Amino acid sequence: MSTLTPVSVAPTAHRTAEPSRFDTVLQAASRGAAQGFAATVAFAAPHLPGGPVLAGAVRGAVAGATAPVPAPGGGQDLLEASRALQLQSQSFNLQYLELQENMQRESREFQALSNVMKVKHDAAKAAIGNIH
């Protein structure tokens, strides 16, 4: 029977090389595609059921995907990365609040229309019932 040799795991090292031109071009293209998709959804949102909700979700996802990624480094870079994450978190919180407000507004509008339609239906039903 063979014995197992111990395995040692080295900590992960951050990449220190600068991104290549291809990386830069690919990142720019993906940002442009994501922003174009978000603009398309925002344009179509008024014409789709639940469009504002979809547009808000896509806008939040695109904002997170296109945010610049800080380069690893010393304490100053870590502080800047922390500030960037805080700003991004605040942005997401504001977008989430906006989404909640839009959903509540749509719910109130739906409830009002539903109540009006019910009253019209009941009135028409009563009128038909009164005809002998």
C-alpha positions in Angstrom: 0.0 0.0 0.0 1.4 3.5 -0.9 1.6 6.3 1.5 0.1 9.7 0.7 2.5 12.6 0.5 1.5 15.8 2.2 0.3 18.7 0.0 1.3 22.2 0.7 -0.9 25.1 -0.5 0.8 28.5 -1.2 -1.3 31.7 -0.7 -2.6 33.2 -3.9 -0.5 36.1 -5.2 -2.1 39.1 -6.8 -1.4 39.7 -10.5 1.1 42.5 -10.8 1.4 42.7 -14.6 -0.3 45.5 -16.5 -3.3 44.5 -18.6 -2.5 43.9 -22.2 -4.0 45.9 -25.0 -6.3 43.1 -25.8 -7.6 43.0 -22.2 -8.2 46.7 -22.3 -10.0 46.5 -25.7 -12.1 43.6 -24.5 -13.1 45.3 -21.3 -14.1 48.5 -23.2 -16.1 46.4 -25.7 -17.9 44.5 -22.9 -18.7 47.8 -21.1 -20.1 49.3 -24.3 -22.2 46.3 -24.9 -23.6 46.3 -21.4 -24.4 50.0 -21.5 -26.0 49.6 -24.9 -28.2 46.8 -23.6 -29.2 48.9 -20.6 -30.1 51.8 -22.9 -32.2 49.5 -25.0 -34.1 48.1 -22.0 -34.6 51.7 -20.7 -36.0 52.7 -24.1 -38.4 49.8 -24.2 -39.4 49.9 -20.5 -42.4 52.2 -20.9 -43.9 49.8 -23.4 -43.4 46.5 -21.5 -45.4 45.2 -18.5 -43.1 45.6 -15.5 -40.7 47.5 -17.7 -39.5 50.0 -15.0 -38.7 47.1 -12.7 -36.7 45.4 -15.4 -34.9 48.6 -16.4 -34.0 49.3 -12.8 -32.6 45.8 -12.4 -30.6 46.0 -15.6 -29.3 49.5 -14.7 -28.1 48.2 -11.4 -26.4 45.2 -12.9 -24.7 47.2 -15.6 -23.5 49.8 -13.1 -21.9 47.0 -11.1 -20.4 45.2 -14.1 -18.9 48.4 -15.6 -17.4 49.8 -12.4 -13.7 50.0 -12.6 -11.8 47.4 -10.7 -9.1 48.8 -8.5 -5.6 47.4 -8.9 -4.2 45.5 -5.9 -1.4 47.2 -4.1 -0.5 49.0 -0.8 -2.7 50.5 1.9 -3.6 53.6 -0.1 -5.0 51.4 -2.9 -7.0 49.4 -0.4 -8.4 52.6 1.1 -9.4 53.8 -2.4 -11.0 50.5 -3.2 -12.9 50.6 0.1 -14.2 54.1 -0.8 -15.2 52.9 -4.3 -17.1 50.0 -2.8 -18.9 52.3 -0.4 -19.9 54.6 -3.2 -21.1 51.7 -5.3 -23.0 50.4 -2.3 -24.7 53.8 -1.8 -25.6 53.8 -5.5 -27.1 50.3 -5.3 -29.1 51.3 -2.2 -30.5 54.4 -4.0 -31.4 52.3 -7.1 -33.1 49.7 -4.8 -35.1 52.4 -3.0 -36.1 53.9 -6.4 -37.2 50.4 -7.5 -39.2 49.9 -4.4 -40.9 53.3 -4.8 -41.8 52.5 -8.4 -43.2 49.1 -7.5 -45.3 50.7 -4.7 -46.6 53.3 -7.1 -47.5 50.7 -9.7 -49.2 48.7 -7.0 -51.3 51.7 -5.9 -52.2 52.4 -9.6 -53.3 48.8 -10.2 -55.3 48.8 -7.0 -57.1 52.0 -7.9 -57.9 50.8 -11.4 -59.1 47.5 -10.0 -61.4 49.2 -7.6 -62.9 51.4 -10.3 -63.5 48.4 -12.6 -65.2 46.5 -9.7 -67.5 49.4 -9.0 -68.4 49.7 -12.7 -69.0 46.0 -12.9 -71.2 46.0 -9.8 -73.2 49.0 -11.1 -73.7 47.3 -14.5 -74.7 44.1 -12.8 -77.2 45.9 -10.6 -78.7 47.7 -13.5 -79.2 44.5 -15.5 -80.7 42.9 -12.4 -83.2 45.7 -12.1 -84.6 45.2 -15.6 -87.6 42.8 -15.5 
